[in-house]
């Protein structure tokens, strides 16, 4: 299976703390992958049916000039080891403008910041991010509020449950860690009742084998062999996170400052589109690391 890598990244930028979070994450990803950053701002399109529609359009050139200035400031703040270009896009919707720009610029992912107001640098989704997470044909990478890491990533964590459909997320994760020489953490979430929790004590070796078995069951034999080789070479670790709820299971995990979490789309997703499922939505409230949501497979 051919898996696209992160070579052209679109950073959804506004001159706000949210835009700065997205830019920081873009910088970290660029330093990891060598990607070129396309820093994009959507300019509200003149539309008589949009709430921003002005009766006097004389201020529009002023707005365009100001937005362009903010983009230039953002670009000038980047270090010399990262290449970038800046773009403005006209659209009545931020989400549709970003999707159009990603298509025109051949971007392999869209980076957006989360809304402020969440606890412990965790996620709250604004309207634009929420729309992208239910429609985008390319991965959407979410920067948590207050994200300030600008250095290369240090680990990839891929998370999947006990249901079919994990093949794409496992495939992308393995391709990413192999391409960019990153360690991998394979995490399986298992939801148990109290009696099952008390009986779930097992050795690390048996937990690792159980998780590799899940990779084969919900992915395929080739992926399981790759994961086994990485574990044997100490390039991958395995975690079975258990709990009565999503939040209980995820709260057992710790996160590095240079972590990236990879999640798949819901089974309800249309082919080649993202659809953020209910389990992933609940994870957002418990994970403080950047998260990449990938589209469903095309078949």
Beta strands, then each sheet from edge to edge (+ up, - down):
strand 1: 8-12
strand 2: 36-44
strand 3: 84-91
strand 4: 109-113
strand 5: 139-143
strand 6: 155-160
strand 7: 183-191
strand 8: 236-243
strand 9: 259-263
strand 10: 290-293
sheet 1: 3+ 2+ 1+ 4+ 5+ 10- 9- 6- 7- 8-
end
